[in-house]
Amino acid sequence: MWPDERVVRLAQERFLTARVHVRDQAQDYKRFGAKYGAQWTPTVLFLDPEGVERHRIEGFLPVDDFLAQMNLALGHLAFHANRWADAERRFHDVVRQYPKTDAAPEAQYWAGVSRYKSSGDAAALSETADSFDRAYQESAWAKKASVWKAA
């Protein structure tokens, strides 16, 4: 399904995968496309065990960007399962392993939110806002975190 061994390995180790082909499985594609609002191919959905979408990738991406998004999905899945420490670790992994991808600033934001959810300590949010001064200053995620800056 994917040409890069790193993507294949991560998919096999961490996800249950299914593929619905737009032409070869037209009825299934139409049904699932309608259910999940998939309007373009490829659309990769990351669903929790109840079938609730927690992350999506639309369109093609370079391998490192795709891997970053897959790892971001793992963070979102952990977050929505209230596994705060696991979510924080996974989000930090995205920032460390894929710092030049679009997923990194989002991961930085959610790592701080995960830490706050785990501890209840608002300093986690303030520190996250401050971390955007060092990296990803121009991202939308920096703007979202800016409200957490200490006065």
Buried (B, 14 or more C-beta within 10 A) or exposed (E): EBEEEEBEEBBEEBBEEEEBEBEEEEEBBEEBBEEBEBEEBEBBBBBEEEEEBBBBBEEEBEEBBBBBBBBBBBBBBBBBEEBBEBBBBBBBBBBEBBBEBBBBBBBBBBBBBBBBBBEEEEEBBBBBBBBBEEEBEEBEBBEBBEEBEEE
